[in-house]
Amino acid sequence: MLTERQENILRLIIQNYTNLGQPVGSKKLMEDGIEASSATIRNEMKTLEDYGLLAKTHSSSGRVPSMTGYRYYVDHLLTPSKVDSGEVALIRQSFGKEFHEINEIIQQSANILSTLTSYTALSLGPDVKDRRLTGFRIVPLNNRQIIAIIVTDKGNVESQIFSIPKNLSSEDLEKMVRIINDKLIGQPLMNVYHRLRTEIPMILHKYFQTTDGVLDLFDGMLNHIFEEKVFVGGRMNLLNFEHSQDVEQFKSMYSFMKNSENLNQLLAPRDGAIQIRIGTELGDNLLNNMSMIQASYDIEGHGKGTIALLGPTSMPYSKMFGLIDVFRQELALTLANYYRSLDSDN
């Protein structure tokens, strides 16, 4: 258990280091209000170092926080900063444009947050499993490729390019789309998912001599809307997190951030609280020198979404905590207004 003075020293060292990026010495701590002699403060810093909360640099007599020190600070000493009114106005202005679908809002949220912070932002929209399928059509690109367009009742629009099996003509494909639309439009997505594997194959076999490859094609088309898609803003900001990062390490990091499965695993379960994970707590060696602040938001009747910031362990936690708390409220309000506009149009 730390004494009050030790906690104040740890708090000031972390606040100074995350703001200025320089090791903190006893003289600076005296200037910031620690009422003790320089020798006493150095002894306290040595004690905190022995506890594993601080580390001594080779270049000066100052100290820097350790991963354990950051964890103690986040758990026991963190006080969120008040967000500047100008930043709140900028967030609201950025969300003030006209949106045509949910994914536009989710992508915009990642872009805004990464711009505000110069970190990498991740945004995951409200759950899709309670949605209904309201539109499914295909647009031919050429003899062998199509774009599949899928729409749900809550504004989710997905499109993807697929290759047509060689044994299938475009006319047969259009007939199959009509059959699937007849059977599945208006159904909850979970029903769509189930019927696509049970009832639909039997129906298609009645009309077509062979369905080889076709069911896999439709499975790929419709399964796409069940993916929880994480939108990323500021991927290139990863370059700024660690100056010693070599090219291969950056390539590995960039590939990691392009993999949707990795991103979904990176985000913790949505429990409503703002969570901060540091270094090894993120579960991947590539992220050992990073921290992530993650916040969930709830849209009544539409599920939960998630917004997260990935940055260096030396991020200013108080400021980022306060910012992401305000940001999730503004994002939730934007989404709620969008859903209301959809309901009023119906």
C-alpha positions as a Markdown table, in Angstrom:
| # | Residue | x | y | z |
|---|---|---|---|---|
| 1 | Met | 0.0 | 0.0 | 0.0 |
| 2 | Leu | 1.4 | 3.4 | -1.0 |
| 3 | Thr | 1.5 | 6.4 | 1.2 |
| 4 | Glu | -0.3 | 9.5 | 0.2 |
| 5 | Arg | 3.0 | 11.2 | -0.7 |
| 6 | Gln | 4.1 | 8.2 | -2.8 |
| 7 | Glu | 0.8 | 8.2 | -4.7 |
| 8 | Asn | 1.2 | 11.9 | -5.4 |
| 9 | Ile | 4.8 | 11.4 | -6.6 |
| 10 | Leu | 3.7 | 8.6 | -8.9 |
| 11 | Arg | 0.7 | 10.6 | -10.2 |
| 12 | Leu | 2.8 | 13.6 | -11.0 |
| 13 | Ile | 5.6 | 11.6 | -12.6 |
| 14 | Ile | 3.0 | 9.9 | -14.9 |
| 15 | Gln | 1.2 | 13.2 | -15.7 |
| 16 | Asn | 4.5 | 14.9 | -16.5 |
| 17 | Tyr | 5.9 | 12.0 | -18.5 |
| 18 | Thr | 2.7 | 11.5 | -20.6 |
| 19 | Asn | 2.5 | 15.2 | -21.3 |
| 20 | Leu | 6.2 | 16.0 | -22.0 |
| 21 | Gly | 7.8 | 12.6 | -22.7 |
| 22 | Gln | 10.8 | 13.4 | -20.5 |
| 23 | Pro | 12.0 | 11.6 | -17.3 |
| 24 | Val | 10.9 | 13.4 | -14.1 |
| 25 | Gly | 13.3 | 14.3 | -11.3 |
| 26 | Ser | 13.0 | 15.5 | -7.8 |
| 27 | Lys | 13.4 | 19.2 | -8.6 |
| 28 | Lys | 10.3 | 19.1 | -11.0 |
| 29 | Leu | 8.3 | 17.3 | -8.3 |
| 30 | Met | 9.1 | 20.0 | -5.8 |
| 31 | Glu | 8.0 | 22.6 | -8.3 |
| 32 | Asp | 4.7 | 20.7 | -8.8 |
| 33 | Gly | 3.9 | 20.8 | -5.1 |
| 34 | Ile | 5.5 | 17.8 | -3.3 |
| 35 | Glu | 6.4 | 19.3 | 0.1 |
| 36 | Ala | 9.6 | 17.4 | 0.9 |
| 37 | Ser | 13.3 | 17.8 | 0.4 |
| 38 | Ser | 15.0 | 16.7 | -2.8 |
| 39 | Ala | 16.7 | 13.9 | -0.9 |
| 40 | Thr | 13.4 | 12.7 | 0.6 |
| 41 | Ile | 11.7 | 12.7 | -2.8 |
| 42 | Arg | 14.6 | 10.7 | -4.3 |
| 43 | Asn | 14.2 | 8.2 | -1.6 |
| 44 | Glu | 10.5 | 7.9 | -2.3 |
| 45 | Met | 11.2 | 7.5 | -6.0 |
| 46 | Lys | 13.7 | 4.7 | -5.2 |
| 47 | Thr | 11.0 | 3.0 | -3.1 |
| 48 | Leu | 8.5 | 3.3 | -6.0 |
| 49 | Glu | 11.2 | 1.8 | -8.3 |
| 50 | Asp | 11.7 | -1.1 | -5.8 |
| 51 | Tyr | 8.0 | -1.7 | -6.0 |
| 52 | Gly | 8.2 | -1.9 | -9.8 |
| 53 | Leu | 6.1 | 1.2 | -10.4 |
| 54 | Leu | 8.9 | 3.4 | -11.8 |
| 55 | Ala | 12.0 | 2.8 | -13.9 |
| 56 | Lys | 15.3 | 4.8 | -13.9 |
| 57 | Thr | 16.7 | 5.9 | -17.2 |
| 58 | His | 20.4 | 5.8 | -18.0 |
| 59 | Ser | 20.5 | 9.3 | -19.3 |
| 60 | Ser | 19.4 | 11.2 | -16.2 |
| 61 | Ser | 18.5 | 10.9 | -12.5 |
| 62 | Gly | 14.8 | 11.2 | -13.4 |
| 63 | Arg | 12.3 | 8.4 | -13.4 |
| 64 | Val | 9.7 | 7.1 | -15.9 |
| 65 | Pro | 6.6 | 5.0 | -15.3 |
| 66 | Ser | 6.7 | 1.2 | -15.7 |
| 67 | Met | 3.8 | -0.8 | -17.1 |
| 68 | Thr | 2.9 | -1.7 | -13.5 |
| 69 | Gly | 3.1 | 2.0 | -12.6 |
| 70 | Tyr | 0.6 | 2.9 | -15.4 |
| 71 | Arg | -1.7 | 0.1 | -14.2 |
| 72 | Tyr | -1.6 | 1.4 | -10.6 |
| 73 | Tyr | -2.3 | 4.9 | -11.8 |
| 74 | Val | -5.2 | 3.9 | -14.0 |
| 75 | Asp | -6.8 | 1.8 | -11.2 |
| 76 | His | -6.3 | 4.1 | -8.3 |
| 77 | Leu | -5.2 | 7.7 | -9.2 |
| 78 | Leu | -6.8 | 8.5 | -12.6 |
| 79 | Thr | -9.2 | 11.5 | -12.6 |
| 80 | Pro | -10.7 | 12.2 | -16.0 |
| 81 | Ser | -10.0 | 15.7 | -17.4 |
| 82 | Lys | -12.8 | 18.0 | -18.5 |
| 83 | Val | -13.1 | 18.1 | -22.3 |
| 84 | Asp | -12.5 | 21.5 | -23.9 |
| 85 | Ser | -15.7 | 23.1 | -25.2 |
| 86 | Gly | -14.0 | 23.6 | -28.6 |
| 87 | Glu | -13.3 | 19.9 | -28.9 |
| 88 | Val | -17.0 | 19.1 | -28.0 |
| 89 | Ala | -18.1 | 21.6 | -30.7 |
| 90 | Leu | -15.7 | 20.0 | -33.2 |
| 91 | Ile | -17.1 | 16.5 | -32.5 |
| 92 | Arg | -20.7 | 17.7 | -32.9 |
| 93 | Gln | -19.8 | 19.6 | -36.1 |
| 94 | Ser | -18.2 | 16.5 | -37.6 |
| 95 | Phe | -21.2 | 14.4 | -36.8 |
| 96 | Gly | -23.5 | 17.1 | -38.2 |
| 97 | Lys | -23.2 | 16.0 | -41.9 |
| 98 | Glu | -25.9 | 14.0 | -43.6 |
| 99 | Phe | -25.4 | 10.2 | -43.4 |
| 100 | His | -27.0 | 7.6 | -45.8 |
| 101 | Glu | -26.3 | 4.5 | -43.8 |
| 102 | Ile | -25.1 | 3.3 | -40.4 |
| 103 | Asn | -21.6 | 2.3 | -41.6 |
| 104 | Glu | -20.9 | 5.8 | -42.7 |
| 105 | Ile | -21.5 | 7.0 | -39.1 |
| 106 | Ile | -19.3 | 4.3 | -37.7 |
| 107 | Gln | -16.5 | 5.0 | -40.1 |
| 108 | Gln | -16.8 | 8.7 | -39.5 |
| 109 | Ser | -16.6 | 8.2 | -35.7 |
| 110 | Ala | -13.2 | 6.4 | -36.1 |
| 111 | Asn | -11.9 | 9.2 | -38.4 |
| 112 | Ile | -13.0 | 12.0 | -36.0 |
| 113 | Leu | -11.5 | 10.3 | -33.0 |
| 114 | Ser | -8.2 | 9.5 | -34.7 |
| 115 | Thr | -8.0 | 13.1 | -35.9 |
| 116 | Leu | -8.7 | 14.6 | -32.5 |
| 117 | Thr | -6.1 | 12.4 | -30.8 |
| 118 | Ser | -3.5 | 11.5 | -33.4 |
| 119 | Tyr | -3.9 | 7.9 | -32.3 |
| 120 | Thr | -5.5 | 4.9 | -34.0 |
| 121 | Ala | -9.3 | 4.7 | -33.5 |
| 122 | Leu | -11.4 | 1.6 | -33.8 |
| 123 | Ser | -15.2 | 1.7 | -34.1 |
| 124 | Leu | -17.7 | -1.2 | -34.0 |
| 125 | Gly | -21.4 | -0.4 | -34.6 |
| 126 | Pro | -24.4 | -1.7 | -32.8 |
| 127 | Asp | -25.2 | -5.5 | -33.0 |
| 128 | Val | -26.6 | -6.6 | -36.3 |
| 129 | Lys | -28.2 | -10.0 | -35.2 |
| 130 | Asp | -31.6 | -8.4 | -34.5 |
| 131 | Arg | -31.8 | -6.8 | -37.9 |
| 132 | Arg | -34.2 | -7.9 | -40.7 |
| 133 | Leu | -33.2 | -8.5 | -44.3 |
| 134 | Thr | -34.9 | -5.9 | -46.5 |
| 135 | Gly | -33.0 | -6.0 | -49.7 |
| 136 | Phe | -30.9 | -8.5 | -51.6 |
| 137 | Arg | -29.9 | -8.0 | -55.3 |
| 138 | Ile | -27.0 | -8.6 | -57.6 |
| 139 | Val | -25.4 | -6.4 | -60.2 |
| 140 | Pro | -23.4 | -8.1 | -63.0 |
| 141 | Leu | -19.8 | -6.7 | -63.5 |
| 142 | Asn | -18.9 | -9.1 | -66.3 |
| 143 | Asn | -19.6 | -12.7 | -67.4 |
| 144 | Arg | -18.1 | -14.2 | -64.3 |
| 145 | Gln | -18.4 | -11.5 | -61.6 |
| 146 | Ile | -21.2 | -9.8 | -59.7 |
| 147 | Ile | -21.6 | -7.3 | -56.9 |
| 148 | Ala | -24.0 | -8.5 | -54.2 |
| 149 | Ile | -25.8 | -5.7 | -52.4 |
| 150 | Ile | -27.5 | -6.5 | -49.1 |
| 151 | Val | -29.6 | -4.1 | -47.0 |
| 152 | Thr | -31.2 | -4.5 | -43.5 |
| 153 | Asp | -34.0 | -2.6 | -41.9 |
| 154 | Lys | -31.8 | -0.5 | -39.8 |
| 155 | Gly | -29.7 | 1.1 | -42.5 |
| 156 | Asn | -26.9 | -1.4 | -42.8 |
| 157 | Val | -25.8 | -1.7 | -46.4 |
| 158 | Glu | -23.1 | -4.3 | -47.5 |
| 159 | Ser | -21.7 | -4.8 | -50.9 |
| 160 | Gln | -19.1 | -7.2 | -52.1 |
| 161 | Ile | -17.7 | -8.7 | -55.4 |
| 162 | Phe | -18.2 | -12.5 | -56.0 |
| 163 | Ser | -17.2 | -14.9 | -58.8 |
| 164 | Ile | -20.0 | -16.9 | -60.3 |
| 165 | Pro | -19.6 | -20.7 | -60.5 |
| 166 | Lys | -18.8 | -21.8 | -64.1 |
| 167 | Asn | -21.8 | -24.1 | -64.2 |
| 168 | Leu | -24.2 | -21.3 | -63.5 |
| 169 | Ser | -25.7 | -18.9 | -66.1 |
| 170 | Ser | -26.5 | -15.3 | -65.2 |
| 171 | Glu | -30.2 | -16.1 | -65.9 |
| 172 | Asp | -30.2 | -19.0 | -63.5 |
| 173 | Leu | -28.5 | -16.8 | -60.9 |
| 174 | Glu | -31.2 | -14.1 | -61.2 |
| 175 | Lys | -33.9 | -16.8 | -60.8 |
| 176 | Met | -32.2 | -18.0 | -57.6 |
| 177 | Val | -32.0 | -14.4 | -56.3 |
| 178 | Arg | -35.8 | -14.0 | -56.9 |
| 179 | Ile | -36.5 | -17.3 | -55.0 |
| 180 | Ile | -34.3 | -16.2 | -52.1 |
| 181 | Asn | -35.9 | -12.8 | -52.0 |
| 182 | Asp | -39.4 | -14.3 | -52.0 |
| 183 | Lys | -38.5 | -16.6 | -49.0 |
| 184 | Leu | -36.2 | -14.4 | -46.9 |
| 185 | Ile | -37.0 | -10.7 | -47.4 |
| 186 | Gly | -38.4 | -9.3 | -44.1 |
| 187 | Gln | -37.0 | -12.2 | -42.1 |
| 188 | Pro | -34.7 | -11.6 | -39.0 |
| 189 | Leu | -31.1 | -12.2 | -39.9 |
| 190 | Met | -30.9 | -15.2 | -37.6 |
| 191 | Asn | -33.8 | -16.8 | -39.5 |
| 192 | Val | -32.0 | -16.0 | -42.8 |
| 193 | Tyr | -28.9 | -17.6 | -41.5 |
| 194 | His | -30.8 | -20.8 | -40.4 |
| 195 | Arg | -33.0 | -21.1 | -43.5 |
| 196 | Leu | -30.1 | -20.6 | -45.9 |
| 197 | Arg | -28.7 | -23.8 | -44.5 |
| 198 | Thr | -31.9 | -25.9 | -44.2 |
| 199 | Glu | -34.9 | -24.9 | -46.3 |
| 200 | Ile | -33.3 | -22.9 | -49.2 |
| 201 | Pro | -31.1 | -25.8 | -50.5 |
| 202 | Met | -34.1 | -28.1 | -50.8 |
| 203 | Ile | -36.1 | -25.4 | -52.7 |
| 204 | Leu | -33.3 | -24.7 | -55.1 |
| 205 | His | -32.9 | -28.4 | -55.9 |
| 206 | Lys | -36.5 | -28.4 | -57.1 |
| 207 | Tyr | -35.9 | -25.8 | -59.7 |
| 208 | Phe | -32.3 | -26.5 | -60.8 |
| 209 | Gln | -30.5 | -29.7 | -61.9 |
| 210 | Thr | -27.3 | -28.8 | -60.1 |
| 211 | Thr | -26.6 | -26.3 | -57.4 |
| 212 | Asp | -22.9 | -27.1 | -57.0 |
| 213 | Gly | -21.1 | -24.1 | -55.8 |
| 214 | Val | -24.3 | -22.0 | -55.7 |
| 215 | Leu | -25.1 | -22.6 | -52.0 |
| 216 | Asp | -21.5 | -21.6 | -51.1 |
| 217 | Leu | -21.9 | -18.5 | -53.2 |
| 218 | Phe | -25.1 | -17.4 | -51.4 |
| 219 | Asp | -23.7 | -18.4 | -48.0 |
| 220 | Gly | -20.7 | -16.1 | -48.7 |
| 221 | Met | -23.0 | -13.3 | -49.8 |
| 222 | Leu | -25.4 | -13.4 | -46.9 |
| 223 | Asn | -22.9 | -14.5 | -44.3 |
| 224 | His | -21.1 | -11.2 | -44.9 |
| 225 | Ile | -23.7 | -9.2 | -43.1 |
| 226 | Phe | -23.2 | -11.2 | -39.9 |
| 227 | Glu | -19.6 | -10.1 | -39.6 |
| 228 | Glu | -19.0 | -7.5 | -37.0 |
| 229 | Lys | -17.1 | -5.0 | -39.0 |
| 230 | Val | -14.5 | -2.9 | -37.1 |
| 231 | Phe | -13.8 | 0.4 | -38.8 |
| 232 | Val | -10.3 | 1.9 | -38.3 |
| 233 | Gly | -9.3 | 5.5 | -38.4 |
| 234 | Gly | -5.6 | 6.7 | -38.4 |
| 235 | Arg | -3.8 | 3.4 | -39.2 |
| 236 | Met | -0.8 | 5.4 | -40.2 |
| 237 | Asn | -0.6 | 7.0 | -36.8 |
| 238 | Leu | 0.9 | 3.7 | -35.7 |
| 239 | Leu | 4.2 | 5.1 | -37.2 |
| 240 | Asn | 4.3 | 7.8 | -34.5 |
| 241 | Phe | 3.8 | 5.5 | -31.5 |
| 242 | Glu | 7.4 | 4.2 | -31.2 |
| 243 | His | 10.3 | 6.0 | -32.9 |
| 244 | Ser | 12.6 | 2.9 | -32.7 |
| 245 | Gln | 10.1 | 0.7 | -34.6 |
| 246 | Asp | 11.8 | -1.0 | -37.6 |
| 247 | Val | 10.2 | -1.4 | -41.0 |
| 248 | Glu | 9.4 | -5.1 | -40.5 |
| 249 | Gln | 7.7 | -4.4 | -37.2 |
| 250 | Phe | 5.6 | -1.7 | -38.7 |
| 251 | Lys | 4.6 | -4.0 | -41.6 |
| 252 | Ser | 3.5 | -6.6 | -39.1 |
| 253 | Met | 1.6 | -4.1 | -37.1 |
| 254 | Tyr | -0.1 | -2.7 | -40.2 |
| 255 | Ser | -1.1 | -6.2 | -41.3 |
| 256 | Phe | -2.5 | -6.9 | -37.9 |
| 257 | Met | -4.6 | -3.8 | -38.1 |
| 258 | Lys | -6.0 | -4.8 | -41.5 |
| 259 | Asn | -7.2 | -8.2 | -40.3 |
| 260 | Ser | -10.9 | -8.0 | -39.2 |
| 261 | Glu | -10.6 | -11.1 | -37.0 |
| 262 | Asn | -7.6 | -9.6 | -35.1 |
| 263 | Leu | -9.5 | -6.4 | -34.6 |
| 264 | Asn | -12.6 | -8.2 | -33.3 |
| 265 | Gln | -10.5 | -10.2 | -30.8 |
| 266 | Leu | -8.6 | -7.0 | -29.8 |
| 267 | Leu | -11.8 | -5.4 | -28.6 |
| 268 | Ala | -12.9 | -6.5 | -25.1 |
| 269 | Pro | -16.5 | -7.6 | -24.3 |
| 270 | Arg | -18.9 | -4.6 | -24.2 |
| 271 | Asp | -19.8 | -4.2 | -20.5 |
| 272 | Gly | -20.7 | -0.5 | -20.5 |
| 273 | Ala | -17.7 | 0.6 | -18.5 |
| 274 | Ile | -14.7 | 2.5 | -19.9 |
| 275 | Gln | -11.8 | 0.0 | -20.0 |
| 276 | Ile | -8.1 | 0.6 | -20.2 |
| 277 | Arg | -5.7 | -2.2 | -21.1 |
| 278 | Ile | -2.0 | -1.7 | -21.0 |
| 279 | Gly | 0.8 | -3.6 | -22.8 |
| 280 | Thr | 0.6 | -7.4 | -22.4 |
| 281 | Glu | -3.0 | -7.1 | -21.3 |
| 282 | Leu | -3.8 | -6.5 | -25.0 |
| 283 | Gly | -2.9 | -10.1 | -25.7 |
| 284 | Asp | -0.5 | -9.7 | -28.6 |
| 285 | Asn | 3.3 | -9.2 | -28.6 |
| 286 | Leu | 3.0 | -6.5 | -31.3 |
| 287 | Leu | 1.1 | -4.3 | -28.9 |
| 288 | Asn | 3.3 | -4.7 | -25.8 |
| 289 | Asn | 4.2 | -1.0 | -25.9 |
| 290 | Met | 0.7 | 0.2 | -26.4 |
| 291 | Ser | -2.5 | 0.9 | -24.4 |
| 292 | Met | -6.1 | 0.9 | -25.5 |
| 293 | Ile | -9.0 | 2.8 | -24.0 |
| 294 | Gln | -12.3 | 1.3 | -24.9 |
| 295 | Ala | -15.8 | 2.5 | -24.3 |
| 296 | Ser | -19.2 | 1.0 | -25.1 |
| 297 | Tyr | -22.5 | 2.9 | -25.8 |
| 298 | Asp | -26.0 | 1.7 | -25.8 |
| 299 | Ile | -28.7 | 2.6 | -28.3 |
| 300 | Glu | -32.1 | 1.7 | -26.9 |
| 301 | Gly | -33.7 | -1.0 | -29.0 |
| 302 | His | -30.7 | -1.3 | -31.3 |
| 303 | Gly | -27.9 | -2.8 | -29.2 |
| 304 | Lys | -24.5 | -1.8 | -28.1 |
| 305 | Gly | -21.6 | -0.4 | -30.0 |
| 306 | Thr | -17.9 | 0.2 | -29.1 |
| 307 | Ile | -15.3 | 2.9 | -29.7 |
| 308 | Ala | -11.7 | 2.5 | -28.8 |
| 309 | Leu | -8.3 | 4.3 | -28.9 |
| 310 | Leu | -5.0 | 2.5 | -29.5 |
| 311 | Gly | -2.0 | 4.5 | -28.6 |
| 312 | Pro | 1.4 | 4.4 | -26.8 |
| 313 | Thr | 1.5 | 3.4 | -23.1 |
| 314 | Ser | 2.6 | 7.0 | -22.5 |
| 315 | Met | -0.7 | 8.5 | -23.7 |
| 316 | Pro | -2.2 | 11.2 | -21.4 |
| 317 | Tyr | -4.8 | 8.9 | -19.7 |
| 318 | Ser | -6.8 | 11.6 | -17.9 |
| 319 | Lys | -7.4 | 13.6 | -21.1 |
| 320 | Met | -8.1 | 10.5 | -23.3 |
| 321 | Phe | -10.5 | 9.0 | -20.7 |
| 322 | Gly | -12.5 | 12.3 | -20.5 |
| 323 | Leu | -12.5 | 12.7 | -24.3 |
| 324 | Ile | -13.7 | 9.1 | -25.1 |
| 325 | Asp | -16.4 | 9.4 | -22.5 |
| 326 | Val | -17.8 | 12.5 | -24.2 |
| 327 | Phe | -17.2 | 11.1 | -27.6 |
| 328 | Arg | -19.3 | 7.9 | -27.0 |
| 329 | Gln | -22.2 | 10.1 | -25.8 |
| 330 | Glu | -22.1 | 12.2 | -29.0 |
| 331 | Leu | -21.8 | 9.1 | -31.2 |
| 332 | Ala | -24.7 | 7.4 | -29.4 |
| 333 | Leu | -26.8 | 10.6 | -29.9 |
| 334 | Thr | -25.9 | 10.7 | -33.6 |
| 335 | Leu | -26.9 | 7.0 | -34.1 |
| 336 | Ala | -30.1 | 7.4 | -32.1 |
| 337 | Asn | -31.2 | 10.4 | -34.3 |
| 338 | Tyr | -30.4 | 8.4 | -37.4 |
| 339 | Tyr | -32.5 | 5.4 | -36.3 |
| 340 | Arg | -35.4 | 7.8 | -35.5 |
| 341 | Ser | -35.2 | 9.3 | -39.0 |
| 342 | Leu | -35.4 | 5.8 | -40.4 |
| 343 | Asp | -38.5 | 5.0 | -38.3 |
| 344 | Ser | -40.2 | 8.2 | -39.3 |
| 345 | Asp | -39.6 | 7.4 | -43.0 |
| 346 | Asn | -41.4 | 4.1 | -42.6 |
